[in-house]
Amino acid sequence: MKDVGTVTVQTPRIDALPKVTGQAVYTEDLPLPLGTLFGAILRSPYAHARLVSIDARQAERLPGVHAVVTREHLGNLNPFLDPASYGAEGEGAAPLVALEKVRYEGEPVAAVAAETPSLARQALDCIEVAYESLPMLFDVREALKPEAPVIHNKRPGNLVGRFDFGWGDVEQGWRESDHILEDTYVFQSVFHYPMENLGGCIAEVRGDTLELTAPIQHPFRSRDDIAAMFGFDRNKVRVGFPYVGGGFGSKELKTEHLIAIFLAIRSGRAVTLRPSAEESFRSDCRHAVVYHVKTGVKADGTLMAQDIDLIFDKGAYAQGNAMNVPRRGSSLAWGPYRVPHLRIVGRSYYTNKVPAGAFRSLGRAQTTWGYESHYDTIARKLGMDPVAFRRHNFLHRGERLIETVGPFDTDMDDLVRRALTALNWNGRSQRVGPPADIVYTGTTPVRGRGIAATLRHGYSGASVSDVEVTADNRGIIRILHSGAEIGQGLYTMLARVAVETLGVPESQIEVTHPHTDLPYSDGIGSSRDTVSMGMAAQRACEDLKRQLLEVAAKAVGGTPEEWQYAAGQLWHGERPYPVGRVISALAHSLVVRGKGHYSTPRADNVWQGVVPHWELSVGAAEVEVDPQTGDVTLLQYAIAADVGTAVHPVACKSQLDGGGVMGLGDAMYEEMIYGDGQLLNGDSFQYRLPLVHDLPQRFTSIMVENHDGPGPLGAKGMSQTSVSPIAPAIANAVFDAVGVRIKELPITPEKLLRGLGKLA
């Protein structure tokens, strides 16, 4: 099928009603096992200090305290997860609790499990810790200097790892260029800020079996890590959870989960942890990135060569795959443009900031900020309209970046046209050539427009997904899977696929919550869900049809070839048979099961796979700048994204809308601010998020449907690049208005006034 049925287009998300009415169940809403203890974590007040001594004896003697964990309680336990992708075992990885020193403010030093939350907090107050303060490092640019404080003794240069990528001969590209331009852009540290706090869980050990209930985007990988750390048979470790209150890359296996498991093992009781928002801020964040670029161009604007140097701020520890984000971020750091000669170096360094992990689109917002600001500067200096410069250099549909990936599958000119039309803009700019270097000297507010484009690979690796679909004697269709519903609409997508494939009403569809007893998947993220899990679900539905034909032949008569499945029923000739009645005729409690599998081949490239589709979007912004105050008002914004097919249009549009708002936070408001040895704004009241009144009066999200994706009904992954283009589009619009180039996010009045020469 190429077109989604009109019924499914009009129906709401299947989780809409329970979520808006408060009936949806999250981990914290689940009933606790009988006798559950409450965990609490003692966190370091220092960003960098030697751990001189810890005395938890007074806490252990408190009545009602059943377990304590410090470095003194680890015994023979290896306190590290599997080693990061660079370095020896345990080198640079975060321990279960601090060992010889603490490396960021908020690092777990000790934990307790007690009968009540208040008693657990009281026990923490009884733990005596002596620290010896050490020099701190909060700017990744300082981490490269010879005199920089050493965060990990085995990494004297603070280097986590390095990734090199590119093609052609950059030196030849310089020789063939008429102009060479060079610049640096900085993207700040940002917190994910999901509605559900990070690290919440329930851990219970029963004999040789461990059950962890925690919102985790990759449950099977987490199951294996837990089994390896604590010595369980991985088949005796069960990870499950209901709805997840937002993810954006943050809902992974956390140190807090491991601490809860260890407390449960030591106490012999179930343990729950319910971290606060302040604790969540000290659990994960997006990498800050310094983007340095040197570009050679012809006089007509043709890109010839690029040398891109990226510095990623890893924070205090190399969580999980230490170089995953730098690798992914570096891999498309030049954007959807044709560059004959390319050299990219991505380096990651330790600092004393909160450890950085995966964040929606894995490095793409940071690099899009860099190259789209840079290309805008080049175009204006060459006397070209920035829109025309981009169109001149865009990759075209059918071109390949390298041979082992799928062809470029989007018409970028079409996306640009749609975004410009939404703003009633012809694409012409008022600052090109000599006027580009003239800073606005007027006193009245002035308007400007800007544009930005971005791309992302559909997903990395083989992206393996298995789904089972069952039918019972009631005619109920159940979809069994292990994907987390983090708000992206996964359950709705799976239900829509079943409705379209099986021809049954949505009221007959049930979608299960995930756990590791269900069919395998690589996990949620990286724009894999719709394509990989959706195709597995579609194939499971097709297999269910075949199984039902065999059941009908056995239950009623004839051969499977004489039966047909159509419009949600089984047919023998012209006579229809309800599915539930046929199943009951064979065996009353029989459940008929269809299985579906989807995966793509591995490949020897930076994406570790064939990349079956690309994810692209274009954003355009109009702003008004007040030169007296430095205030920037976003008047209107439009984003056009290639979605292949919108399996559920409302959910797709919500992803574009929500991604744009998230990117607006990056552009103008959000930043994790460090000073005086502390994260200064790591709480709900001081961290600035975009508010309703910050949104433009005109906000347009455009879904471009060419029905050419590899997913069910021709769908593609589409939500992650919705975040990336808005920050550079706004910054380019600011430059168009007043001639001030902002090079470090967020865009603030102070930075604008400095650029206008009104602040020192």
ZALUM-354227 format. One record per residue (C-alpha): residue in one letter; x, y, z. Coordinates in steps of 0.2 Angstrom, whole numbers, plus 5000, padded with zeros to 4 digits. Layout:
aXYZ...
//
This chain:
m500050005000k500650184996d499250285005v498650275023g496850235025t495750385029v495150305045t496850295052v497350465047q495850545057t496050435073p497050505088r498550415095i498150265104d498950325120a498150505119l496750475131p497650385145k499050515144v497950675144t496850605158g498250545169q497850365168a499450315159v500550215170y502450255171t503750175182e503450285197d501550245196l501850055198p501349965214l502949925224p503349745229l502949705247g504349765258t505149875245l506549985253f506850165247g508550215240a509450375242i511150435235l512450545243r513250655229s514850745229p514750935232y516450955223a516750945204h518550875207a519250815223r520250675230l519150555241v520150555257s519050445268i517250385269d516450325286a514750255284r514650155301q513450275309a512250255294e512350065295r511850065313l510250165311p508750055314g507750035297v509350055286h509549885277a511049915265v512350045262v513550055248t515250155247r516850105239e517250005255h515749885251l516149835233g517149685238n517649585222l516349675212n517049755196p516149925198f516249965179l515149925165d515949855149p517449965144a517150115133s517650095115y519250175118g520450135132a520849995144e519449915155g518750035167e519850175160g518850335159a517150235163a516050295177p516150175193l514650115202v515150245216a516650355217l518350265220e519950365222k519150535218v517650625212r517650705195y516050805194e514850895206g513450765209e514450605207p513750465218v514850435233a513750325243a511950255244v510850185256a509250085257a508050115271e506250085276t505650255272p506250405260s506550515276l507550385285a508650355269r508950545268q509350545287a510650405284l511450495271d511750635283c512650515294i513950465281e515550565284v516650605269a518350695268y518850775252e520350855246s519950985232l520850975216p520951105201m519451095190l519151105171f517551165164d517951225146v518451085134r519551205125e520651215141a520751025141l521951025127k523251135135p524851055143e524451135160a522651075160p522150975176v522150785173i520450715175h520950525173n522750485178k522850365164r522350495151p523650635155g523050735139n521250715144l520950635127v519450515126g519750465108r519950525090f518950495074d519550535057f518450535041g518450605023w518950585005g519850664991d521450774993v521150925003e522751004998q522250994980g520651074985w521451224992r522451244976e520851234966s519951364977d519751544973h519351594991i519751505008l518751555024e519051495041d517951505057t517451435074y515751405082v515251335099f513751235104q513451235123s513051095135v511151065136f510150955147h508850835140y507450885152p506250745149m504650755160e505150595169n506650615179l508250505176g508750355185g507050305193c506850115195i506249965205a507549825207e507149655215v508149505216r507349335219g508549195221d509549185205t508349305195l508449495194e507049605188l507349785185t505849905180a506650065173p506250165158i507750115146q507850145128h508949995124p508349855137f509249705129r510949795129s510549845147r510049665152d511749605146d512749745155i511849705171a512149515170a513949545166m514249665181f513349565194g513649395188f511849335183d511449225169r510749355156n509249245154k508849265172v508849455171r507249535166v507149725161g505349795158f504349955160p502750035155y502650215146v504250325147g504050505151g505150565137g506850515132f507850615119g509350495122s509350505141k508350355146e509750225146l510550115159k511050235172t512250225187e510750255198h509950085191l511549995195i511650065213a509750015216i510249835210f511749825221l510749885236a509349755232i510749625232r511449675248s509849695257g508849555250r507349665248a506649755233v507349935231t506650085222l507550245218r506550405213p507850545209s507350725209a507550845195e509150915202e509850745202s509350715184f510350865179r511850785186s511550615177d511750665158c511850805145r512150845127h514050865122a514651035120v515551055104v516851175097y516651165078h518151235068v518051235049k519151295035t518251295018g518951325000v517651384987k517651444969a517151624964d515451554959g515151474976t515651294972l516251204987m517951134984a518751075000q518451075019d519451035034i518351015049d519050995067l517850955080i518150955099f516750865109d516650885128k516350715135g516250775153a516950675168y516750495161a516550395145q514850325147g514450175137n515250185119a516350335123m516650385105n514850355098v514250535098p515950605091r515950475078r514150505073g514250695074s515850695064s515150585050l514050715042a514850875049w514750955032g512950945029p511850895013y513150975002r514350914988v516150924994p517450844983h518950854995l518550825014r519450795030i518650785047v519450755064g518350725079r519150725096s518350705113y519050765129y518650745148t518150895158n517350905176k515650925169v514150805170p514550655159a513850685141g512950545132a511750525118f510550665114r509250675100s510150665083l511850625090g512950775087r511850835072a511250995081q513051045085t513751015068t512251095059w512551245070g514351255063y514151225045e512551315042s513251475050h514851455041y514051435024d512951585027t514551685030i515351625014a513851655003r513651835009k515551875007l515451804990g514051924986m512851774984d511151754992p511351615005v509851524998a510651524981f512351464988r511451314996r510551264981h512151274970n512951154982f511551034988l511750844985h510450784972r509350634973g510150474968e511950534972r512950434985l514150494998i515050334998e514750164989t514150065004v512650175009g511050205001p510850344988f510250524993d508350514993t507750694995d507450844983m508250974994d507651114982d505851064985l506151075004v506851245002r505451304991r504151245004a505051325019l505251495009t503451485004a502751465021l503751625026n503151725010w504951745007n505851744989g507451684996r508351854994s509451925008q509852105012r511652085017v512652005003g514352074997p515052235005p513452265015a513752105024d515152175034i514152335040v513452325057y511752405059t511852575067g510052625069t508952625084t507352555078p506952365078v507452285062r506952125054g507951985045r507751815038g508851655038i508851475032a509751315037a509751135031t510250975039l510350785036r510550635046h510850445042g509250345045y510050235058s511750145061g512149965060a511049825056s509549885066v508849715070s506949705076d505849565079v503949585082e502549455085v500749485082t499449365089a497549335086d496449255099n494649185100r493949365103g494749425087i495949535097i497649575089r499049595101i500749665095l502149605106h503749705105s505249775115g505149955109a505050095122e503550225120i504550375124g503250495117q503750475099g502150385094l502850205093y501350115099t500250215087m501350175073l501349995076a499449995078r499250085062v500349965053a499249815060v497649915055e498249945037t498949765035l497549665043g496049775039v495349765057p494749915067e495949995079s494749945093q495349765091i497249815092e498249795109v500049855110t501049775124h502349865135p504149805132h505149695142t506649575138d505549425138l504749485122p505449485104y507149565102s507549735095d509149845095g508149975105i507350145102g508250285095s509250345079s507650355069r507550165067d505850145075t504650175061v505650085047s506449935057m505049895070g503749955058m504249835044a504449695057a502649725063q502049725045r502949565041a502249485057c500449535051e500749455034d501349295043l499849295054k498749295039r499649145033q499449055049l497649095050l497349015033e498048855039v496948865055a495448895045a495848745034k496048635049a494548705059v493248715045g493848615030g494748635013t496548675010p497448835015e497448884996e495548884996w495449015009q495849195008y496049335021a495249505017a494449645026g494849575043q493949415040l494349235033w493449195017h493049025010g492349064993e491049194995r490649155013p491549265027y492149185044p492549295059v494349265064g493849235082r492549105078v493749005067i495049005080s493848945093a493248805081l495048735082a495448755100h494548875112s496048955120l497148945105v498249095101v498849105083r500549195081g501349285067k503249325067g504149465058h505949505057y506849655049s508649705048t509849785036p511649725031r513149775040a514449875030d516149935033n515850115034v515650255048w513850205050q514150025051g512749985039v511950025022v510950175028p509250135019h508650315020w509250485024e508250605036l508250785029s507450955034v507551135030g507151275042a506751455038a506551595051e506151775052v506651885067e506552055074v508052125083d507952275095p509652365094q509252455110t509052305121g509852165111d508152065112v507851945097t505951905094l505651755083l504151815072q503951655061y504751495058a504451355046i505151185044a504951065029a505450885032d505450735020v504450605030g504150475016t502450435022a501650505037v500950345045h500050445058p500050635052v499650705069a501050615077c502250665063k501750845064s501950845083q503750775081l504150925070d503351045081g504150975097g505850965089g505751145083v505351205101m506751095108g507951175095l507251345100g507951315117d509651275110a509551435100m509051565113y508851495131e509551335136e511351315143m512151215158i513151355167y514651305177g515551425189d516351425207g516551235205q514651205203l513351175190l512451345194n510751315186g510551125188d508751135194s506951165188f506851345193q508451415186y508651315170r507851415156l506751315144p505651395130l503951455136v502351465127h502551655125d504251625117l503551535102p503251635086q501451685081r501751585065f502451415067t502351295052s502851115051i502751045033m502750855030v503350815013e502650645007n503450554992h502950384998d504750324994g505450265011p505950095015g504750085030p502950025031l501850115018g503350205011a503850295028k505550355033g506250405050m505950595052s505950675069q507750695074t508250825061s506750935067v507950995081s509451055071p509051185059i508151315069a509651385079p510751425063a509151485054i508851615068a510651665069n510751685051a509151795052v509951895066f511451925054d510351975040a509452105051v510952185060g512552115053v513152035069r513751855068i513351755084k514651615085e514251545102l512551485108p511351525115i510951695107t510751815121p510452005122e512252025129k513051945114l512052045102l512452215111r514252165111g514252135093l513352305090g514752385100k513652435114l514452325128a516252305131
//
